[in-house]
Amino acid sequence: MSRIRPTRPEDEQPPSTRWRDARAEEKSTAERETDRYSCPECASERLITDSERGEVVCDDCGLVVDEDAIDRGPEWRAFDSAERDRKARVGAPTTNLMHDKGLSTNIGWQNKDAYGRTLSANQRQTMHRLRTWNERFRTRDSKERNLKQALGEIDRMASALGLPETVRETASVIYRRALEEDLLPGRSIEGISTAALHAAARMAQVPRSIDEVARVSRVSPEEFERAYRYIVRELSLEIRPADPAEYIPRFASDLTIPSETERVARDLIETGKRHNVHSGKSPVGLAAAALYAAAKLTNQPVTQADVSAVTDMSEVTIRNRYQELLSAYDRDHSGADGDAAAEA
């Protein structure tokens, strides 16, 4: 015996009628939403939300359009940014400095509970197993293990070179691009990570010399330079030639020379650029020579050996560039004096 299904009113309506009813209902809902954002008294759309009182007030006629609004903010108050960060109950922001961008769980290495009490032997054993499995889940394939090792290497070298976090982030992005475009086969992780950090420092205009980077790297300078040229070419990185003036502040700080001497060194660099002295020359060597020449012009007790120890440039290079910069400086100032005399 077959059962007869009772008919419903919507079954009796043709599809076109049900479609028109649905459109009419959507239209009425949209009209209600529109009316909600306009004043029912004067039809003004200038509505002001008072979050302290939980009211929506018309700015033209003063009518309270809505009240008892729900406060979707936090239940606590903060009076400065430090207190706001301390009270906020959210996780850390994502970062490219970690291979999983900081989205996975991180189990601390201390064998203590939340109250600072030492864990028992069984609890320590359990936590050790949890750390092991957590580490296995965080690096499940070869690419993640590769990325984890490289980012750790970038962070180590950046700390040794005193580079800011923005440079580390840029270097991490460059290495991720190299890994995605399959540029690593046949090259070491340390070489590509060193090249990525050097490129990021150049792009952020806080360059470090090749000798400085090679000193903290675990690869030879030749391998580092080959990897740098390779990723710049393959990734089409836009890197400008290093400006000798960008090295001046750091070297001046290491030599503890006054700001007047640093200013004269910058003038020497700019004069050398106008006379094309910097073409084909090492920017570090020009910066070292400019500092030495500026120290002589301002009567500062700085020797070539002092500058050589800080900049890692030989004294012969400093002497040669020093004479070229002074010659350009003399030509520039003698020309300016001649023009002034002619005008007088």
C-alpha positions, 0 to 999 in steps of 0.5 A: 500500500503506497503512502500518499504524501500530503501536499504543501502550499509551496508545492502547489505554486509554480516555480515562477511564482516561488521565484517572484516571492523570493525576490520580493522578500529579498527586496523588502529585506533590502528596503528594511536595511536601507531604512535602518541607515536613514532617519525615519523622521527626516530621512537624513542619512547623517547618522552618528553612532555613540559607542559609549551610550550604545545609540545611533542618533540623527545628526540633523534632527537629533532623533535616537534611531537605535538604542541598546546596541551590542558592544562587540569590543573587548570587555577591558579598557586600555590607556596606552599601547603597551597595556593594550598589547598586554591585555589582548588575548590573541595569538602572535602575528604571522611572520615569514621568519618561521618556516610555518609562518608561526601558525603551529604550536610551539612547546617550550623547552623548560620542564616547568608548569604554568606556576613555575613548579618543576615537572615530575619524571613522568611528566618530563618524559611525556613532554619530551615525547610531545616535543618530538612529535610536534617537531615531526609534524611541523616539518613533515617534508623535505621542503619544510626542513630545508626552509627551517634550516635556511631561516635559522641560518638567516636569523643567525647571520642577521643577528651577527651583522646587526641587521633589522627585522625588516631585512630578515623578513625580506631575506626570508621572502627571497629564499622562499621564492628561490625554493618555490622556483626550484633554484636550490638543486646543486647549491647549498642551503647556506650559500643561497641563504647568505645570498638572500640576506645580502640582497635584502640588505642591499634592497633595504639600503643598509648594505654590508660588505662582501667581507663582512657577510662572508665572515659570518657565513658558513660558505666561502666568499666565492660560493657566496658571490656565485649564489648571489649573482645567480638569485639576482639574475633568476629572480629578477631582483631590482638592486641598485649599485651600493652607494658609498655614502650608505657605509659612512654612518656605521663606519663613523660610529665605529671610529667614534669621530664627530658629526662634522667629520662625517659631514665632510666625508659625505661632501667628499663622496658627493664631490667624487660622484660629480667627477665620476671617481666612484665609477668601477671602484669599491663603495667600501673603499671609497667610504673608508678613504672619505672618512680618512680624508675627512679626518685629516681635513678636520684635524682628527687623530685617525690613522689609516690603520684605524680605518683599515681595521674598521672597514676591512680595506687595505691601507694601499686601497685607502691611500689610492682612493684618498688621493683621488677624492682629494684631487676631485675635492680640490678641483671642485673647490678651486673651480668654485673659488675661480667663479666667485673671483670672476663674479667679484 
